[in-house]
Amino acid sequence: MPLPLQSFLKNISQVVLLENVWTGLLILIALWIGDWKVGLAAMLGSAISLLTAPLFGYTKEEIQAGLSGFNSVLVAIALTIYMVMTWQTVMVCLIATMIAMPLAKAMQTVFRRYHLPELTTPFVLVTWMVLLMNQQFAFLKSSVKVLPLKHGTTIDLSQPLHPVVAFFNSMSQIFLVENVVSGILIIIAFFVASRWAGFFVIIANVLSMLFVYVLGTDAMAFNHGLWGYNLILTVIAVAVTFRNLTRYHRYLMLVLVIVLTPMIYGATATLLEPFGIPILTLPFIIVTWILLLARQNQPTTHQL
């Protein structure tokens, strides 16, 4: 397979913190099945980053590993979903997709001293920026109702729960898609890249679903898979991709992720609801940083 095509697909697989061509291909197929617009957006985001990454100081190794493009892929997907498409909107979306790359580079410079990865922070910040700036421009429209929102949170326990559907929706919601078949392909993609990733994702997602059920989660949010996608990313980050950056035992990390991620997600949902902006992957970022920073205060000789 040509190197540019490998990098193109790795831009997509790195969204789930895994570097694997076939994982990227399976995920891309899953996105086209779930929503062709999302599949197309992922391809455009990956292509744009591939063409422009050298201009923003990314090394050949970073580009080949897909590290330059995964935030651009997510930005392209999110804005495709949230924005009402006009030629002005398309122009802004293309610019935003490129902005994610220098922002990621800037964050790498800042976070390097703390031994932290920037993760999907550029994606979150750029997406929020575009959604918020819409309020100041007549020709930019989105489906997100930003400020002011005044209403209380309602929790509906009367609807039936569909745990199997919720399980696979959690997988596809990583890419802002809700589709069971897409979720099945994405979990297969995890196993293709790493059996540990697939194993931990399944265990953590099932236990986390049980955890939020016991706490009394809203049925619709549960069925749509909204409680799971941040958890899945966090599990892969701390138990697989950045395993060498923590001294905690792998299974202890799993337990911490299972309980902490839903708690942070719930708090973030309440915090952001009055502003009307989507949560995206913010809980994943917060929990991963907490656990990676916590290990830095551990004695170097201490092993669990």
Secondary structure, DSSP 8 states (H G I E B T S, - for coil): --HHHHHHHHHHHGGGT---HHHHHHHHHHHHHH-HHHHHHHHHHHHHHHHHGGGGT--HHHHHHTTTTHHHHHHHHHHHHHEE--HHHHHHHHHHHHHHHHHHHHHHHHHGGGT---TTHHHHHHHHHHHHHGGG-TT-EESS--S----------SS---HHHHHHHHHHGGGT---HHHHHHHHHHHHHH-HHHHHHHHHHHHHHHHHHHHHT--HHHHHTTTTTHHHHHHHHIIIIITGGG--S-HHHHHHHHHHHHHHHHHHHHHHHGGGT---TTHHHHHHHHHHHHHGGGS-TT---
